[in-house]
Amino acid sequence: MNPLTKPFDLKIHFIIGSTRSGTTLLYHILNNHKNCIASAEIKHLLLFYSKYHDMKEVTAGLIKDVDYYASIMSRASDHSYGDRKLDITLGEKINYFEFCRRIYFAQADYKTDLNQVSCIIDKNPFYTLKAEMLSKILPDAKFLCTVRDYRGFVLSNIQSFEPFAKNLSVPNHSIVWMFYNKLILALEERQRQSVKVILYENLTLYKEEIFEEICKFLNIEYDLNSLNYQQNIRNKLEKENVAGDRYIYKRDSLLKPINTERLEAWKGAFTEFQFKIMDFWCGKTGKKFGYQATTKISLIESAAILFISLPYYIRAWVYFKLKSTRLNFYLNEGRRARHFKSINKKTI
């Protein structure tokens, strides 16, 4: 696998880690930094890679594929995907890195001075599964890996306004957390110099200190104004002017200052057996990040947890084993597109 040829010195770095672990918070902070363009889960970098990584010019097939991709991304969101135009022309002589760069920059209509941008930050939880591949095609890429206490992660998913996460079970979310964070431990062990693990709790408790470490890691200026990202979001949301319960929930959450109010909300949120399920699947991995289990589990309880969790484990194992970018795209964006299409029909 050959590294992508870059026509200029612009680095691409990644925010990875499970959903509900602080990836979105970190994305918004860096999105507010003058040296960064941050993009949220647009997935194009790997989605088109196998078909077009050796491209030398823009073809009709590429334009058709991009249009189809953009239509799904637009329908997969409950707010406007934007009127941004991708600046590519049929027959234009560009390589794959330049093609990807233009998609990233098409998302950056909030930036007033693109000349100050020195790096792109691609926030994609799924890319946790593809970090080894990304390191091969982008050898200078760095990875910001967010990790959250597994009990807080499960609670956040169950209480989510996302149309799918809230309907899944405690065993399912626990197993997903385990798989994601085992991958982060393996990545950190394999390429320590290009990986920085960020605990969600530390980011909220010590935001200035952690952000300074992040800036040093990415070789960008330490600018505390980046932590005050809410005004940028407010301006964007006012321009979109969209309603809807899920949208309003997300808007209100994003506009809140970084706070520690819900760090330990999980303590009174589960039954004793649910805590045992989470500790059974996540306790060993969680301990390596400093999270301590709260229960003791008997052999009979372990057998019961294994029995009720087996379908969720098999499903997660297959998903993490396949590591399919296309499958992830259609499971997530495709499913959301169908979901919001059905909602729109009901409201007409």
VEXDO-545932 format. One record per residue (C-alpha): x, y, z; residue in three letters; residue number from 1. Coordinates in steps of 0.001 Angstrom, whole numbers, plus 500000, padded with zeros to 6 digits. Layout:
VEXDO-545932
X, Y, Z, ALA, NUM;
...
//
This chain:
VEXDO-545932
500000, 500000, 500000, MET, 1;
501717, 503147, 498772, ASN, 2;
501490, 506443, 500693, PRO, 3;
499387, 509159, 499098, LEU, 4;
501380, 511700, 497113, THR, 5;
500934, 515196, 498561, LYS, 6;
501351, 518208, 496279, PRO, 7;
501973, 520478, 499288, PHE, 8;
502681, 520269, 503011, ASP, 9;
499244, 519744, 504531, LEU, 10;
498851, 517053, 507160, LYS, 11;
495760, 514994, 507906, ILE, 12;
495271, 513840, 511493, HIS, 13;
492423, 511858, 513032, PHE, 14;
490120, 511904, 516036, ILE, 15;
489136, 508316, 516740, ILE, 16;
487615, 506313, 519589, GLY, 17;
484114, 505075, 520236, SER, 18;
481126, 507344, 519783, THR, 19;
479963, 509111, 522962, ARG, 20;
483540, 509371, 524211, SER, 21;
484280, 513036, 523528, GLY, 22;
485100, 512833, 519816, THR, 23;
482500, 515486, 518950, THR, 24;
483630, 517804, 521749, LEU, 25;
487236, 517571, 520580, LEU, 26;
486161, 518066, 516964, TYR, 27;
484371, 521332, 517820, HIS, 28;
487339, 522634, 519817, ILE, 29;
489783, 521991, 516981, LEU, 30;
487281, 523216, 514418, ASN, 31;
487504, 526573, 516182, ASN, 32;
491326, 526692, 515827, HIS, 33;
492723, 528924, 513091, LYS, 34;
495303, 526318, 512035, ASN, 35;
492789, 523481, 511577, CYS, 36;
489982, 522396, 509343, ILE, 37;
487998, 519745, 511186, ALA, 38;
485446, 517499, 509513, SER, 39;
482880, 515290, 511209, ALA, 40;
482453, 511750, 509903, GLU, 41;
482231, 512485, 506209, ILE, 42;
484100, 509216, 505470, LYS, 43;
485188, 510026, 501912, HIS, 44;
488920, 509443, 502506, LEU, 45;
488571, 505665, 502751, LEU, 46;
485209, 505227, 501049, LEU, 47;
486679, 506121, 497632, PHE, 48;
490214, 504886, 498290, TYR, 49;
490084, 501373, 496834, SER, 50;
488544, 502588, 493567, LYS, 51;
490329, 505887, 493022, TYR, 52;
493609, 505991, 495000, HIS, 53;
495649, 505837, 491761, ASP, 54;
493582, 508519, 490020, MET, 55;
495353, 511052, 487825, LYS, 56;
492330, 513014, 486688, GLU, 57;
488657, 513597, 487479, VAL, 58;
486463, 511087, 485632, THR, 59;
482730, 510973, 485003, ALA, 60;
482568, 507895, 487243, GLY, 61;
484143, 509784, 490124, LEU, 62;
481727, 512698, 489786, ILE, 63;
478781, 510280, 489703, LYS, 64;
480029, 508437, 492811, ASP, 65;
480609, 511700, 494680, VAL, 66;
477119, 512963, 493834, ASP, 67;
475562, 509731, 495119, TYR, 68;
477694, 509871, 498273, TYR, 69;
476707, 513506, 498895, ALA, 70;
473008, 512724, 498444, SER, 71;
473152, 510038, 501147, ILE, 72;
475151, 512261, 503494, MET, 73;
472599, 515044, 503050, SER, 74;
469613, 512785, 503705, ARG, 75;
471365, 511118, 506658, ALA, 76;
471308, 514334, 508657, SER, 77;
468378, 515995, 510374, ASP, 78;
469822, 519377, 509462, HIS, 79;
471229, 520889, 506317, SER, 80;
474355, 519290, 504910, TYR, 81;
474987, 522665, 503394, GLY, 82;
475122, 524203, 499937, ASP, 83;
478874, 523709, 499665, ARG, 84;
480118, 523024, 496160, LYS, 85;
482967, 520596, 495535, LEU, 86;
485456, 522270, 493231, ASP, 87;
486313, 519492, 490767, ILE, 88;
486002, 519518, 486982, THR, 89;
485709, 516617, 484559, LEU, 90;
489146, 515871, 483102, GLY, 91;
491003, 517977, 485677, GLU, 92;
494482, 516622, 486464, LYS, 93;
494559, 515967, 490208, ILE, 94;
495617, 513050, 492395, ASN, 95;
493675, 511356, 495181, TYR, 96;
495127, 513469, 497998, PHE, 97;
494100, 516665, 496226, GLU, 98;
490620, 515258, 495597, PHE, 99;
490250, 514459, 499324, CYS, 100;
491646, 517848, 500322, ARG, 101;
488993, 519622, 498268, ARG, 102;
486199, 517705, 499975, ILE, 103;
487625, 518653, 503377, TYR, 104;
487956, 522283, 502326, PHE, 105;
484416, 522319, 500927, ALA, 106;
483246, 521844, 504522, GLN, 107;
485235, 524875, 505691, ALA, 108;
482952, 527756, 504745, ASP, 109;
483302, 528966, 508342, TYR, 110;
487021, 529741, 507861, LYS, 111;
487917, 533330, 506999, THR, 112;
491619, 532715, 506232, ASP, 113;
492467, 529359, 504694, LEU, 114;
496120, 530398, 504389, ASN, 115;
496551, 529787, 508125, GLN, 116;
495384, 526176, 507887, VAL, 117;
498237, 523708, 508392, SER, 118;
496319, 520519, 509153, CYS, 119;
493046, 518735, 508587, ILE, 120;
491396, 516941, 511495, ILE, 121;
489140, 514079, 510422, ASP, 122;
486823, 512964, 513224, LYS, 123;
485643, 509427, 512524, ASN, 124;
484998, 506850, 515275, PRO, 125;
484917, 504098, 512630, PHE, 126;
488487, 504934, 511628, TYR, 127;
489545, 503347, 514922, THR, 128;
489164, 500085, 512998, LEU, 129;
491215, 501400, 510070, LYS, 130;
494075, 503136, 511911, ALA, 131;
496723, 500736, 510619, GLU, 132;
495644, 501333, 507021, MET, 133;
495525, 505098, 507560, LEU, 134;
499059, 505041, 508944, SER, 135;
500288, 503319, 505798, LYS, 136;
498669, 505714, 503335, ILE, 137;
499396, 508790, 505505, LEU, 138;
502645, 508018, 507394, PRO, 139;
502785, 511425, 509110, ASP, 140;
499202, 511175, 510433, ALA, 141;
498612, 511476, 514167, LYS, 142;
495738, 509989, 516131, PHE, 143;
493843, 511634, 518973, LEU, 144;
492088, 508722, 520691, CYS, 145;
489258, 509614, 523061, THR, 146;
488251, 507199, 525824, VAL, 147;
485379, 507484, 528288, ARG, 148;
484463, 505545, 531414, ASP, 149;
482496, 502588, 530072, TYR, 150;
479583, 503183, 532445, ARG, 151;
479263, 506775, 531280, GLY, 152;
479506, 505561, 527688, PHE, 153;
476657, 503054, 528142, VAL, 154;
474454, 505605, 529915, LEU, 155;
475065, 508227, 527232, SER, 156;
474036, 505781, 524510, ASN, 157;
470902, 504644, 526329, ILE, 158;
469831, 508242, 526934, GLN, 159;
470742, 509314, 523407, SER, 160;
468384, 511008, 520979, PHE, 161;
470092, 509050, 518199, GLU, 162;
467426, 506933, 516524, PRO, 163;
469285, 503633, 516992, PHE, 164;
471705, 503763, 519921, ALA, 165;
469079, 504308, 522608, LYS, 166;
467243, 501110, 521650, ASN, 167;
470261, 498847, 522098, LEU, 168;
471007, 496942, 525297, SER, 169;
473570, 497278, 528081, VAL, 170;
475419, 494122, 526904, PRO, 171;
475576, 495466, 523340, ASN, 172;
477032, 498843, 524337, HIS, 173;
479470, 497216, 526782, SER, 174;
480821, 494843, 524139, ILE, 175;
481176, 497650, 521580, VAL, 176;
483108, 499733, 524141, TRP, 177;
485435, 496797, 524806, MET, 178;
486202, 496207, 521118, PHE, 179;
486852, 499884, 520390, TYR, 180;
489163, 500416, 523312, ASN, 181;
491119, 497213, 522816, LYS, 182;
491922, 498609, 519379, LEU, 183;
493092, 501890, 520923, ILE, 184;
495383, 500048, 523356, LEU, 185;
496843, 498032, 520478, ALA, 186;
497347, 501175, 518369, LEU, 187;
499064, 502989, 521228, GLU, 188;
501372, 500024, 521784, GLU, 189;
502173, 499742, 518067, ARG, 190;
502915, 503399, 517268, GLN, 191;
503227, 505331, 520485, ARG, 192;
504816, 508433, 518919, GLN, 193;
501809, 509167, 516710, SER, 194;
499067, 508357, 519242, VAL, 195;
497678, 510444, 522082, LYS, 196;
495004, 508949, 524336, VAL, 197;
492653, 511530, 525850, ILE, 198;
490333, 510576, 528684, LEU, 199;
486999, 512335, 528340, TYR, 200;
486919, 512989, 532076, GLU, 201;
490318, 514718, 531981, ASN, 202;
489286, 516813, 528979, LEU, 203;
486316, 518178, 530912, THR, 204;
488096, 518533, 534269, LEU, 205;
491382, 519996, 533005, TYR, 206;
490456, 521369, 529608, LYS, 207;
493183, 524042, 529371, GLU, 208;
496006, 521666, 530319, GLU, 209;
494784, 518852, 528089, ILE, 210;
494235, 521198, 525158, PHE, 211;
497770, 522560, 525531, GLU, 212;
499074, 518982, 525322, GLU, 213;
496968, 518395, 522202, ILE, 214;
498344, 521523, 520518, CYS, 215;
501916, 520433, 521219, LYS, 216;
501126, 516971, 519888, PHE, 217;
499709, 518397, 516645, LEU, 218;
502358, 521142, 516373, ASN, 219;
499808, 523933, 516275, ILE, 220;
499611, 527176, 518235, GLU, 221;
498155, 526961, 521737, TYR, 222;
495121, 529210, 521496, ASP, 223;
492697, 529153, 524433, LEU, 224;
490024, 530841, 522311, ASN, 225;
489523, 527483, 520615, SER, 226;
487825, 526244, 523767, LEU, 227;
485078, 528846, 523256, ASN, 228;
483660, 527154, 520191, TYR, 229;
479992, 527767, 521007, GLN, 230;
479699, 531056, 519097, GLN, 231;
480777, 529397, 515853, ASN, 232;
478136, 526710, 516368, ILE, 233;
475517, 529318, 517244, ARG, 234;
476202, 531207, 514017, ASN, 235;
475963, 528022, 511953, LYS, 236;
472736, 526886, 513616, LEU, 237;
471103, 530284, 513203, GLU, 238;
471895, 530161, 509496, LYS, 239;
470401, 526673, 509132, GLU, 240;
467282, 527532, 511199, ASN, 241;
466085, 523925, 511593, VAL, 242;
463670, 522463, 514163, ALA, 243;
463089, 518920, 515458, GLY, 244;
463470, 517294, 518877, ASP, 245;
466754, 515557, 518123, ARG, 246;
468204, 518644, 516472, TYR, 247;
467192, 520878, 519393, ILE, 248;
468693, 518385, 521867, TYR, 249;
471987, 518338, 519967, LYS, 250;
471975, 522131, 519621, ARG, 251;
471410, 522731, 523323, ASP, 252;
474085, 520180, 524277, SER, 253;
476666, 521741, 521968, LEU, 254;
475982, 525279, 523157, LEU, 255;
476660, 524396, 526802, LYS, 256;
480132, 525267, 528134, PRO, 257;
482442, 522319, 528787, ILE, 258;
481370, 521069, 532209, ASN, 259;
481667, 518143, 534607, THR, 260;
478016, 517829, 535586, GLU, 261;
477433, 514339, 534189, ARG, 262;
480793, 512675, 534745, LEU, 263;
479388, 510389, 537436, GLU, 264;
475712, 510375, 536464, ALA, 265;
476064, 506645, 535789, TRP, 266;
476465, 505823, 539505, LYS, 267;
472744, 505740, 540200, GLY, 268;
471538, 504838, 536738, ALA, 269;
471805, 501030, 536576, PHE, 270;
470780, 497915, 538459, THR, 271;
473430, 495851, 540225, GLU, 272;
473289, 493189, 537515, PHE, 273;
473694, 495795, 534767, GLN, 274;
476836, 497027, 536521, PHE, 275;
478073, 493430, 536571, LYS, 276;
477442, 493113, 532837, ILE, 277;
479497, 496240, 532172, MET, 278;
482296, 495172, 534520, ASP, 279;
482351, 491678, 532999, PHE, 280;
482940, 492960, 529470, TRP, 281;
484809, 496211, 530118, CYS, 282;
486476, 495909, 533517, GLY, 283;
489800, 494419, 532382, LYS, 284;
490239, 496855, 529484, THR, 285;
488914, 499767, 531528, GLY, 286;
491487, 499177, 534257, LYS, 287;
494269, 499868, 531755, LYS, 288;
492863, 503379, 531334, PHE, 289;
492421, 503865, 535083, GLY, 290;
488727, 502948, 535379, TYR, 291;
487962, 500695, 538327, GLN, 292;
485245, 498029, 538381, ALA, 293;
482602, 498377, 541098, THR, 294;
481297, 494813, 541423, THR, 295;
482354, 491228, 542043, LYS, 296;
480970, 488623, 539675, ILE, 297;
480378, 484989, 540557, SER, 298;
480899, 482086, 538157, LEU, 299;
477141, 481602, 537815, ILE, 300;
476676, 485302, 537044, GLU, 301;
479512, 485154, 534503, SER, 302;
477809, 482238, 532750, ALA, 303;
474491, 484091, 532711, ALA, 304;
476120, 487239, 531291, ILE, 305;
477834, 485211, 528580, LEU, 306;
474555, 483533, 527648, PHE, 307;
472484, 486712, 527328, ILE, 308;
475328, 488601, 525623, SER, 309;
476273, 486013, 522995, LEU, 310;
474166, 487430, 520100, PRO, 311;
475553, 490925, 520708, TYR, 312;
479113, 489608, 520934, TYR, 313;
478837, 487710, 517654, ILE, 314;
477403, 490737, 515849, ARG, 315;
480116, 493051, 517195, ALA, 316;
482875, 490521, 516488, TRP, 317;
481804, 490190, 512842, VAL, 318;
481584, 493979, 512413, TYR, 319;
485025, 494604, 513919, PHE, 320;
486516, 491674, 512035, LYS, 321;
485224, 492853, 508649, LEU, 322;
486353, 496465, 509172, LYS, 323;
484383, 497386, 506055, SER, 324;
484228, 501096, 505264, THR, 325;
481383, 500566, 502801, ARG, 326;
479404, 498473, 505296, LEU, 327;
479886, 501147, 507964, ASN, 328;
478750, 503862, 505561, PHE, 329;
475538, 502090, 504597, TYR, 330;
474776, 500846, 508116, LEU, 331;
475095, 504358, 509534, ASN, 332;
474479, 507008, 506891, GLU, 333;
472211, 504759, 504799, GLY, 334;
470134, 503828, 507814, ARG, 335;
469894, 507428, 508998, ARG, 336;
468875, 508538, 505512, ALA, 337;
465978, 506087, 505558, ARG, 338;
465070, 507122, 509110, HIS, 339;
464843, 510840, 508373, PHE, 340;
463065, 510186, 505085, LYS, 341;
460347, 508335, 507000, SER, 342;
460086, 511164, 509541, ILE, 343;
459771, 513769, 506796, ASN, 344;
456965, 511766, 505175, LYS, 345;
455081, 511673, 508468, LYS, 346;
455334, 515445, 508894, THR, 347;
454181, 516336, 505379, ILE, 348;
//
